[in-house]
């Protein structure tokens, strides 16, 4: 019995090659007129097609992660120190994501992602340089999805809201870290009034208190990941939309645009998103289910309705041949909770609207 080069390759893969006495005779005796390795070759191909590994035709599983450490310096006039931190702007993290082909244009998948919170740059301060009270690991993503190439994708579980990263992921200049980084690096440090140089002289105001939104300690990327359901549309000529509903009584919507890759001279990106928070009743000083009648005679200082409205948008353009660029973003956060409207604790006025904006022009 002779082998061609193709037969030799098959036998190397299946293990049925020459070397054992009588192998040729046994293989020939079992040959009923077809290729001796054809059935085994087909079986190997089937096993390869159903094995969970990256690059598979039916199932893809990817393990990913990154380590991002930073050195931070703080000087408030009395405290001067250098800190080794986990960079919260893009924290140290790891995860697993998978995708399976269902049939036709349908597919399903999942994502599980966790981040390290040890010495997180946004949490350390003058008194706690390792944020020891913080949990070491926190889940960032834990969701499932089903997707159709024509109709879009639905995710449910812990996932990003449509407003999350609205001023980042359409930015064609890739320079948003010039303002995000400062906030994420030292947001928990306590400010110190001028002329005080001891621990008692520290203010109760943190750095994040002067650059934040009502729902988030980030003045610009005023959203995060929440438990709920999100719909993401397919892309139409660079445009895409998203909508989601999350615990408890939060909804969010967005529209994004990014110029197609065929554009060689200009890159353009932009987006706008809105988020609305409406808890029916919240106990003052903590969560939980309210009890008793609402509105008064039960006091609206005991039970109140949450009402926060936030929106943000960005636009960027870059001239590819020269590198000239423009980037601009704006965010706003408005609080109309029932226990604060027309009766603020300090000035008997409604809470002010938080606004943040950033403009960059350069080459």
N, C-alpha and C positions, 0 to 999 in steps of 0.2 A: 504494500500500500504506500503510495507516494503522497507527499503534501506539496501544495503550491505555496507561494509566499503568503497569500491571503489565508490559506488554511493554517499555516504556521502561526500567523498573528492571532487567529481565533483561539488556537490551542494554548498559546501563551497566556491569553486572558482567562480561559476557562480552566487551565491546569491539566488538560487532556493532551499532553504532548508526549513525544517519544522519550524513552529513558527507562521504562519498566519493561522487563521481558514479557513478550507476548502481547504488548499493547496494540501493536498494529493488527495482529490477528483478531483480538477481541473486538476492536473497533470495526473491523471489516465484517465480522460475523453479525454484529448488531445493525449493520447498514442494510436497510430495506430498500435501497435504491435512491436514497437522498443523501445530502451532505451530512456527514456524521456529526458535525458541530452546529448545524443550523438551528435545531431546537434549543440547544444550550445557549447559543448566541442570542436567540430571541428572548429567552428567559432572563439572561443577564441584562439585556436592554430594558426589559420591564422593571427589573429591580432597580436599575439606575434611575428610571423615570419616576419611581415612587420613593426614592431615598430623600430624606430631608437634608438638603445641603444647598448652599448658595450656588446659583447658576442653573438649578434644575428646571426642567421645562414645566413641571406641574407644581412643585412646592419649593418656596425659597425661605430659608431661615438665616437671619443675619444677627450676629453678636457684635455690638459696637460699643465704643466708649472713648473717653478722653480724660486726660489729667491736665488741669489748668491751675497752677499755683502762681502766686504773685508776692512781691515784697512791697509793703505799703509804709509810708512815713506820715506821721501825724505831729503837728505842732500847734497847740492852741495858746501859746504864750507861757504856759506853765508845764504842761505835759509834752515832752518830746520823746518819741519812741519809734522804733522800726518794728513792723509786724510781718510775720510770714503767714499768708492767708490763702484760702481757697477762693479764687476769683469768681465772685457771684455774677459778674457780667456774663460769663459763660462757664458755669461751674463744672467741677469734676463730676463725671457721671458715667453710667454704663446702662446698657439695655439690650433687649432682644426684640426683634420684629420679624414677623413672618407673613407670607402671602401664599395663597393657594388658588389655583385656577379651578373655577367651578365648571365653566363651559361657555362657549361663545364669547361674549364680551363681559361676562360676569366673573368676578373674583372676590375673595374674602381674605381678611388679614387681621392682625392684632399687633399691639405694641405694649411693652412693659419697660419703663425707664425709671431709674432711681438716681438720685444725686447725693453726693457727700455733703453734709452740712458742717463738718468739722472745721473750725476756724474760718467760717464763712465771712468774707470781707464785708458784707452788708450788716453783719450782726455783732462783730467785735467792737469794743469800745475801751475807754480808759480803765475800766474796772474788770473787764472780762476779755482777755486777749485771745481766748479760744472758744468763746461762747459755749461754756461748759454745760449750761442748762438746756441747750438745743439738742434735739435728737440727732444721732449720728447720720442716719439715712432717712431720706424722705422720697416718697413716690412722686414723680413728675408726670408720668403717663401710665395709664392702665386701661386700655380700651380695645374694642373690637370694631371692625368695619366691614362693610360690603360695598362693592364698587361696580358700576357699569360704565364702560368707556364712553358711552353716549349721554347717559343721564346723570352721572356724577357719583358722589360717594356719601354714605351716611356712617358716622362714627357714634358710638355710645360707650359711656364710661368716663373715666378721668381723661380729659383731652382739652386741647387749646380752644378757646372761644374764637369766633370770627375777628374779634377786636385785638386779640393777642398778636403782638409783633407788627401791628399795622404801620408803624413808622420805621420798621426795620426791613421786612422781607421784600419790599418793592424798591428799596433804595439802591439805585444803580451805581452810586458813588462808593458804597461800602465804607463810609467814614462815620457812621452813626456812633461809633465807640468814643468819639471825641467828647461827647457830652454824656452819654450813658455811663461811661466808665467811672466818672467822678462820683456820681450818685451811688452806684453799686459798691464802690470801694469803702465809703466811710459813713454810710447813712445812719448808723446807730451811735456815732460819737456825740457826746453831749457838748453843746457850745458853752463857751466861757465868757462872761461879761468882761470887758476890758478893765484891768486893774485888780482882778482877783486871781490869785496864783496858788490856791489850795483846793482840796477836794470839796470843801463846803462852798466854795465860790462858783461851782459849776451850775449852769442853768439847767432847768428841766427840759429845755428845748433841744431836740436832736437835729442833726444836719438834715435828715429826711423831712422834718417838719416844715422846712422852708422850700421844699421842692417835691411835692407829692400831690396825689389826688385823694378824694374821700374814700375810695375803695382800695387804694393801693399806695405803697410808699414810693412809687416811681412816677415822676411828674409827666413823663412822655409816653412810655409804653404802659398806659393805664389799663391793663388787663392781665389775665394770667390763665391758668388751667383750672377747669371746674368739672364737677360731675354732672353730666347731662348728655344731650344728643345734639350733634352738629351735622348739618348738610353742607357739602362743598360741591359746587358746580364744576363741570368740565370747563376748559378754557375756550373762549370764543374770540378769536383775533386778538389775543392778549388780555382780554377781560375775563374775570371770574367773580362770582358772588358766593357768599356763605351766610348761613343763618343757624342759630342754635338756641336751645332753651335749657336752663341749668337750675340746680338747687341753690337757693330756694327762691323761686319766682324771679329769675334773672333771664332776660333774653338779649340777644346780641345779633347784629347784622353788619355786613361789610361788602364793599366792592373794591377790587384791586385791578391794576393794569400794569403790564410789563411788555415793552416793545419786543417784537419777535426777533429771533436770532439772525434773520435775514438782513436786518438793518445793520449795515456796516459802519455808517457815519455817525449815527446818533443812538444813544441808549436813553430810554425814557421809562420812568416808573412812578407809580402813585397809588394812593388808596385812601379810603374814608370808611370809618366804622362808628357805630353807635351801640351803647350798652345801657340797659335800664334795669334797676334793682327795685323790686316791689315785694318785700315781705309783708304779709297782711298784718301781723301783730308780733312785736318783739318785746320781751321783757327788758326793762331798763337795766343796764349793767351786765347783761349776759343773754345768751340764747335761751332756747326752750319754748314750750308752748304757753301762750298767755292764757290766763283764766279770768273769768269775770267779764262784765259787759264792757263794750267799747263802741262808740266814744263815751265821754263822761255821762253819768256821774263817776264812773271809774276814771281816775286821773290819767291824762295823756302823758304825764311824767312817769307813770308806772308802766303803761303800755303805749307803744307808739307804732305808727306805720312807717316802714322804711321807704324812702323815695329818693334815689340817687340816679342822676342822669349824667352820662359821660360820653364824650365823642372826641375823636382824634383823626387826623389825616396828615398825609405827607405827599410831597412831589419832588422828584429829582430828575435831572437831565445831564447828560455828559456827552461832549463832543469827542468821539473816539480818537480821531487823528491827532488832536492837540492836547487832549486831557482836560480841557476847560470844563468846569462843572458848576451846577447850582443845586443846592438841597435846601428844602424848607419843610418844617413840620409845625403843627399846632395841636394842642390838646386842651380840653376844658372839662371841669368836673363841678357839678352843681348838686347841692344837697337840699332837699325840701322835706326832710323828715317831719312828721306831724308834731313832734315835741320841740321843734326848733323854728318852724316858720312863724313869723310875726311875733317872736318872743324869745330871742336868743338869751342865754343865761347872762352874758356879759354886757351886751349893748341893746338888748331887746329888739334886735333886728335879725332878719334871716341870715344864715351863714353866707359868707362871701363865695363867689364863684372862683375856683382855682383855675388859673390859665398858665400855660407854658408854651413857649415857642422857641424855635432855633432856626437860624438862617446861616448858610455857609456858601461862599463863592470862592473859587480858587482854581488852581491848575495842578 
